[in-house]
């Protein structure tokens, strides 16, 4: 049923004749770091899940998930330390002893859960051993250039979700996955969250988000991300013009944008790869880095680059898996929050 040895795009031949429909049902593979021409047909589950079960939107935007989880943790007595980076996870023998902060303070811990990008943790916070070297040889997902625009007029004709798929579909993926750049005619996604949540913009105004998949950072440092960002920006305006929206640029009140450089600097994403390690067969399922470190048995991981994989729902599942492991390993039962102590970092 899951067809792990069949290529995703070719597998769509069994169901569709239209190249546009084949593209619509395989585009999500780019977020796995793969071209649908090489991705396993297993990923057919993604468009199926969207169509069969729908797509959920958290009121207040994605960050409301973070705020809600933080509020629940604080109610349980969790203490957060902000604006202080971790410079090292101190280890000895087969255990993590705690974390060293950038200001030199040391926090001891019975368990350490790392929610930074897993390859970054291996390469920057732990001893440089064989596992760190293995991470350097892993394959990474693509990146995206994202624009967040606040505009001074509503664009009510724009639906909540708009996906533009390029006609030169295979060439698009070759540019992103193989050439690590932006296609000449990129596929892209436009989100208008105020259609679902009016609180996302003041009355009479609008919020528009544009997302353009691009390659991740290469090792040469020769990519001109400012130029690539500007090409992505122009591509969005060209696509919107096809819908009759020709004046968006003139009505932008403010703009925030992120490139692979931004993702690496702000969030320590290795290569600026927004979806972490890619999901080829050698990094999928049992082969994906586990939620617990193989050598330091009280060091756990959550996020896109560990098991089970990328995406907000999946990353949250990784958190649940690690929480269950912590409970089992420390002999906790029932609700883990009820047993939280300051020695768990």
Secondary structure, DSSP 8 states (H G I E B T S, - for coil): ---TTSBHHHHGGGT---HHHHHHTTGGGGGGT--TTTSBGGGHHHHHHHHHH-----TT-THHHHHHHHHHHHHTT-----S--EEEEEEETTEEEEEEETTS-EEE-SBEEE-S-HHHIIIIIS--SHHHHHHHTS-B--EEEEEEEEESS--TTS-SEEEE--SSHHHHHIIIIIS-S--TT--EEEE-GGGT-GGGS-TT-EEEEEEEEE----SS----HHHHHHHHHHHHHHHHHTTT---TGGGEEEEEEE-HHHHHHHH--GGG-TT-B---GGGSGGGS--SB-SSSTTEEE-STTSSS-SSHHHHHHHHHHHHHHHHHHHT--S-GGGG--TTB-
